[in-house]
């Protein structure tokens, strides 16, 4: 039996385990027994890979009577796998878009390719499973494994003005080969629009929005706009301070730094400096085997400790952030700027969104490129 063709999971087993670096792996991709080195995505207990000739291949919980998975284990694994699959493939079938009571669709639907994806990025009170981006448009994707999106969540999505779909995975047959499961998630499972800005909102909502007075920007907002514009001008003309940009260029990743993402004016150094520092640190850790991720919180703390942030933009209230962004769409607070940069690196293929919020995994191809470049430099010195 070929692992990649016939391995699947039993009703009481898992098809996916979590590696030490936090990534998911299919049962067909690991060695038998405890050599798989995996843990349960739900409870974190060690898993053993059951890959005998008499049973369908699956993970079981090591040392647990009956080898029954923890409650919710398969659902948690399927949910995570779906999110990471979409982030990796960047392709998805969209359903037709219909107005209520009409047969002719506004949008036929079909398979679309996307430029980038970000997982579990908070948008106010909503944390969508995945946001995929094509050109300058975002699409929220929710994967339904147990519970459908409720009316409050749908209303919140509508208030954000973003398009969103929900893909129902609750009825998927789990005892199928991996490739069939992937096709079901991306192409064939039932899916519907939760919201699409192309559909007219209710007349009452339109009237309410139109009736709201447009407030002129306040004095504080005007001052913040001026400060941010100054920050952008200075960041564009600053000299590179550290050695990190040169190292990143030598590693073969010059395109990954110096990106003027939204919020770059919040920093007291050039985009090359702060982006290179974050990426270099993540690459060094990954090559040492300690971590393979760019973590926004860790990165933000790193640049703050170096005093590379403009103090005024580190202590904005939620209201100030919203007002400033409304009057100046190119603005974003420092954490969001790091997120925007990581999303761009995901689009470039340098990083890959992780199921952990605010984290991007360094792709294996990226690590191989950097490892080869550093090995070559070392050899030339010797």
C-alpha positions in Angstrom: 0.0 0.0 0.0 1.4 3.4 -1.0 1.1 5.8 1.9 0.3 8.8 -0.2 -2.5 7.0 -2.0 -4.4 5.1 0.6 -3.6 6.5 4.1 -6.6 8.0 5.8 -8.0 8.2 9.2 -10.3 5.9 11.2 -13.4 7.2 12.9 -11.5 7.2 16.2 -8.2 8.3 14.8 -6.4 11.3 13.5 -5.1 11.9 10.0 -3.0 14.9 11.0 -0.4 15.5 13.8 1.4 18.6 14.9 5.2 18.7 14.4 7.6 20.2 17.0 7.7 23.4 14.9 3.9 23.9 15.1 3.1 22.8 11.5 0.6 20.1 10.6 1.7 16.9 8.9 -0.3 14.1 7.3 0.0 10.5 8.4 1.4 9.6 5.0 4.3 11.9 5.6 5.8 10.5 8.8 7.5 7.4 10.0 5.7 4.7 12.0 5.4 4.7 15.8 6.7 7.4 18.1 9.4 8.2 15.4 6.7 10.5 13.9 7.6 13.0 16.6 4.1 14.5 16.6 1.6 15.7 19.2 -2.2 16.1 19.1 -3.3 19.4 17.6 -6.0 19.7 20.2 -4.7 18.4 23.5 -1.0 18.4 22.9 -0.4 14.8 24.0 2.2 12.7 22.1 0.9 10.8 19.1 2.0 7.4 17.7 1.7 6.8 13.9 -0.2 3.6 13.2 0.9 2.5 9.7 0.4 -1.3 9.7 -0.9 -3.4 6.8 -4.2 -4.4 8.4 -5.6 -1.0 9.4 -6.0 2.3 7.7 -3.1 4.6 8.6 -3.8 7.0 11.4 -2.4 8.7 14.5 -3.4 7.5 18.0 -2.8 9.0 21.4 0.2 7.4 23.0 -0.4 5.8 26.3 -4.2 6.4 26.2 -6.5 3.4 26.8 -8.2 2.4 23.6 -6.2 5.0 21.7 -9.2 7.2 21.5 -8.5 10.8 20.5 -9.4 13.6 22.8 -12.7 15.3 22.4 -12.6 17.6 19.5 -9.2 16.3 18.2 -10.3 15.4 14.7 -12.3 18.6 14.3 -9.4 20.8 15.5 -7.0 19.1 13.2 -9.4 19.4 10.2 -10.0 23.1 10.9 -6.3 23.9 11.1 -5.5 21.8 8.1 -8.1 23.6 6.0 -6.7 27.0 7.0 -3.1 26.1 6.3 -4.1 24.4 3.0 -5.7 27.5 1.7 -2.8 29.7 2.8 -0.4 27.4 1.0 -2.4 26.8 -2.2 -3.8 30.3 -2.5 -6.6 28.9 -4.7 -10.3 28.5 -3.9 -13.6 27.8 -5.6 -16.1 30.7 -5.0 -19.9 30.1 -5.1 -22.2 32.1 -7.5 -23.4 35.4 -6.1 -27.2 35.8 -6.3 -29.6 38.5 -5.2 -32.6 37.3 -3.2 -35.3 36.2 -5.5 -33.2 36.4 -8.7 -31.9 33.6 -10.8 -29.3 35.4 -12.8 -26.1 35.6 -10.7 -24.2 38.9 -10.3 -21.1 36.7 -10.2 -20.8 33.2 -11.7 -18.3 32.0 -9.2 -15.5 29.5 -10.1 -11.9 28.8 -9.1 -9.8 31.9 -8.2 -6.2 32.3 -7.4 -5.0 34.8 -4.8 -1.8 36.7 -4.1 -1.5 36.3 -0.3 -3.3 35.0 2.8 -3.2 35.7 6.5 -4.7 33.5 9.2 -6.8 34.6 12.2 -6.0 38.3 11.8 -8.3 40.2 14.2 -10.6 42.8 12.5 -12.2 44.6 15.5 -14.4 42.0 17.3 -14.1 39.5 14.4 -11.2 37.0 13.9 -11.8 35.3 10.5 -10.2 31.9 9.8 -8.4 33.2 6.7 -8.2 36.5 4.8 -7.1 36.0 1.2 -6.0 38.9 -1.0 -6.2 39.4 -4.8 -4.8 42.7 -6.1 -6.2 45.2 -3.6 -9.3 43.2 -2.6 -9.7 41.0 0.5 -12.0 38.0 1.0 -12.7 36.5 4.4 -13.0 32.7 4.5 -14.7 30.8 7.3 -14.4 27.0 7.6 -17.4 25.4 9.3 -16.5 22.2 11.1 -19.1 22.2 13.9 -20.9 25.5 14.2 -22.1 27.9 11.4 -21.4 31.6 11.7 -24.2 33.3 13.7 -26.2 36.4 12.8 -24.1 38.6 15.1 -20.9 37.6 13.3 -22.5 38.0 9.9 -23.7 41.5 10.8 -20.2 42.3 12.1 -18.7 41.2 8.7 -21.2 43.3 6.9 -20.3 46.4 9.0 -16.7 45.9 7.9 -17.7 46.0 4.3 -15.7 42.9 3.4 -16.7 40.0 1.2 -16.9 36.7 3.1 -17.8 33.1 2.4 -18.3 30.1 4.6 -17.2 26.6 3.6 -19.1 23.7 5.3 -16.7 20.9 6.2 -19.0 19.2 8.7 -20.2 16.6 6.2 -16.8 15.6 4.8 -16.0 12.0 4.6 -12.8 11.7 6.6 -11.7 8.2 5.5 -10.4 9.5 2.1 -6.9 10.0 0.7 -5.3 13.3 1.4 -5.7 14.6 -2.1 -9.4 14.0 -2.1 -9.7 15.8 1.2 -7.7 18.8 -0.2 -10.0 18.9 -3.3 -13.1 18.8 -1.2 -11.9 21.7 1.0 -10.8 23.9 -1.8 -13.2 23.0 -4.6 -16.2 20.8 -3.8 -17.5 21.2 -0.2 -20.7 23.3 0.2 -20.0 27.0 0.4 -22.0 30.1 0.5 -21.6 33.9 0.7 -22.0 35.4 4.2 -21.7 38.9 2.8 -20.6 40.6 -0.4 -20.5 44.4 -0.9 -21.9 43.9 -4.4 -25.2 43.0 -2.8 -27.3 46.0 -1.8 -27.7 46.5 1.9 -31.1 47.1 3.2 -32.8 50.4 2.5 -32.9 51.2 6.2 -29.1 50.7 6.5 -28.4 52.8 3.4 -30.6 55.6 4.8 -28.9 55.5 8.2 -25.4 55.6 6.7 -26.4 58.4 4.3 -27.9 60.4 7.2 -24.7 60.4 9.3 -23.0 63.7 9.2 -19.4 63.9 8.0 -17.3 65.2 10.7 -14.3 67.4 9.9 -11.1 66.1 11.2 -10.3 67.3 14.8 -7.2 69.2 15.8 -5.6 66.1 17.3 -6.2 64.1 14.1 -4.7 66.9 12.0 -1.6 66.9 14.3 -1.2 63.2 14.0 -1.6 63.3 10.3 1.2 65.9 10.1 3.4 63.8 12.5 2.9 60.7 10.4 3.6 62.4 7.1 6.9 63.7 8.7 7.7 60.2 9.8 7.2 58.9 6.3 9.4 61.6 4.7 12.2 61.0 7.2 12.1 57.2 6.9 12.4 57.4 3.1 15.6 59.5 3.4 17.3 57.9 6.3 20.6 56.1 5.9 20.7 52.4 6.8 22.0 52.1 10.4 22.8 48.4 11.0 24.4 45.4 9.4 21.2 43.4 9.1 20.2 44.8 5.6 23.5 43.8 4.2 23.2 40.3 5.7 19.7 39.9 4.2 20.9 40.9 0.8 23.8 38.5 1.0 21.3 35.8 2.0 19.6 36.3 -1.3 16.5 38.1 -0.1 16.9 41.8 -1.1 13.3 42.0 -2.2 12.1 41.2 1.4 13.3 44.5 2.9 12.8 48.2 2.3 9.0 47.8 1.7 7.0 50.9 2.3 4.0 49.2 3.8 1.2 51.0 5.6 2.5 52.3 8.9 6.2 52.6 8.0 6.1 56.2 9.1 5.7 55.0 12.7 9.4 53.9 12.8 12.4 56.1 13.5 14.6 54.0 11.1 14.3 53.1 7.4 12.1 50.2 6.4 15.3 48.3 5.4 16.5 48.4 9.0 13.5 47.2 11.0 12.4 44.7 8.4 15.9 43.3 8.0 16.3 43.0 11.8 13.1 41.1 12.2 13.8 38.7 9.3 17.4 38.2 10.2 16.5 37.2 13.8 13.9 34.8 12.6 16.2 33.2 10.1 19.0 32.8 12.6 16.6 31.1 15.0 15.2 28.9 12.3 18.6 27.7 11.2 19.5 26.9 14.8 16.3 24.9 15.1 14.7 26.9 17.9 11.9 28.6 15.9 10.7 28.8 12.3 8.3 31.8 12.7 8.1 35.5 12.4 6.0 36.5 15.4 4.5 40.0 15.3 4.4 40.4 19.1 8.1 39.4 19.4 9.1 41.6 16.5 7.3 44.6 17.9 9.0 44.1 21.3 12.3 43.8 19.4 12.0 47.1 17.6 10.6 48.8 20.8 13.6 47.7 22.8 15.9 49.4 20.2 13.8 52.5 20.5 13.0 52.4 16.8 9.4 53.5 17.3 8.0 57.0 17.3 6.6 57.3 20.8 3.4 59.1 19.8 2.2 56.2 17.6 2.9 53.6 20.4 0.2 55.0 22.7 -2.7 55.8 20.4 -6.2 55.0 21.7 -8.5 52.8 19.6 -10.5 55.9 18.7 -7.4 57.8 17.6 -6.2 54.9 15.5 -9.6 54.7 13.8 -9.9 58.4 13.2 -6.3 58.7 11.8 -6.8 55.7 9.5 -10.2 57.1 8.3 -8.5 60.4 7.3 -5.2 58.9 6.2 -5.7 55.3 4.8 -1.9 54.8 4.4 -1.6 54.9 8.2 -1.4 51.8 10.4 0.0 51.3 13.9 3.4 49.6 14.3 2.0 46.1 14.9 -0.2 46.4 11.9 2.8 47.6 9.8 4.8 44.5 10.7 1.7 42.4 9.8 1.4 44.1 6.4 5.1 43.5 5.8 4.8 39.8 6.7 1.7 39.5 4.4 3.8 40.9 1.5 6.5 38.4 2.2 3.9 35.7 2.2 2.8 36.9 -1.3 6.5 36.8 -2.4 6.7 33.2 -1.1 9.3 34.0 1.6 6.9 33.3 4.5 3.7 31.3 4.9 0.8 32.1 7.3 0.6 30.0 10.4 -2.5 28.8 12.1 -1.1 30.6 15.2 -2.4 34.2 15.3 0.1 36.8 14.4 2.7 34.3 13.1 4.2 33.5 9.7 6.3 30.4 9.1 9.5 30.6 7.1 9.1 28.5 4.1 11.5 25.5 3.7 12.6 26.9 0.3 13.5 30.2 2.0 15.6 28.4 4.6 17.3 26.3 2.0 18.2 29.4 0.0 19.6 31.2 3.0 21.5 28.1 4.3 23.1 27.6 0.9 24.1 31.3 0.7 25.7 31.3 4.1 27.5 28.1 3.5 28.9 29.5 0.3 30.1 32.6 2.1 31.8 30.6 4.8 33.5 28.4 2.2 34.8 31.4 0.2 36.3 32.9 3.4 38.1 29.7 4.2 
